[in-house]
Amino acid sequence: MGLRDILTGRHEVKGPAPDRLFAISTAYVTLESDHEIEPVGTAAIVFQALATSDFEAALRETEEVVKATGGESATSLSTQDDSYGYRWMVLKSPAGAPSVEDLAVGINAVSGSIETAGHGERLLCAVFAFADAQKRRIYFIYKYKRGFWYPFVPDPVHDQQRSTERELQIKAQMASELPMEPEIERWFPLWGIPI
């Protein structure tokens, strides 16, 4: 931080270490073997789209890259906008062959392209879908601005409610595998996840 930063009250915020996203590509082994939480084979990156030609061109280029690299692993890609103005770019492994590694590589390619185009501040999060032994969904959410993960477990019985107890249990089980968000009040729910 320099003198100008002190005088103006501004300081540069360092982005999270890029390897934190890839922690999921090894953590899923522990989820499967120790906790009976299986990958579903879908992941998404969520960002606030801009209606500018350069942003849309960057997204088209990103989609082409992901489709080309995903062709080897048969990972498919689709996009959809939600009612809050965010775009979900959804990556899906082929049926019966979920690959958390391939999904993490694809998500990283998308976020890297958006950051390279100068729009890194538009990134909200990445979401990876899992299911427990009772087939209940468990999401692992990676927040780009913080560089931390947190579990999100929607209550299967009550709409728009979450299972906080289960989330805290997962945090305790996975704290050594994933860099977990230490401030629980930052564990924001994502309702209507399309994966």
Stockholm file with secondary structure:
# STOCKHOLM 1.0

chainA/1-195         MGLRDILTGRHEVKGPAPDRLFAISTAYVTLESDHEIEPVGTAAIVFQALATSDFEAALRETEEVVKATGGESATSLSTQDDSYGYRWMVLKSPAGAPSVEDLAVGINAVSGSIETAGHGERLLCAVFAFADAQKRRIYFIYKYKRGFWYPFVPDPVHDQQRSTERELQIKAQMASELPMEPEIERWFPLWGIPI
#=GR chainA/1-195 SS CCHHHHHHTCCCCCCCCGGGGGGHHHHHHHHHHHHCCEEEEEEEEEEECCCSHHHHHHHHHHHHHHHHHHHHHTCEEEEEECTTSEEEEEEECCTTCCCHHHHHHHHHHHHHHHHHTTCGGGEEEEEEEEECTTCCEEEEEEETTTTEEEEECBCSSSTTCBCHHHHHHHHHHHTTTSCBCSCGGGCCCCTTCCC
#=GC SS_cons         CCHHHHHHTCCCCCCCCGGGGGGHHHHHHHHHHHHCCEEEEEEEEEEECCCSHHHHHHHHHHHHHHHHHHHHHTCEEEEEECTTSEEEEEEECCTTCCCHHHHHHHHHHHHHHHHHTTCGGGEEEEEEEEECTTCCEEEEEEETTTTEEEEECBCSSSTTCBCHHHHHHHHHHHTTTSCBCSCGGGCCCCTTCCC
//
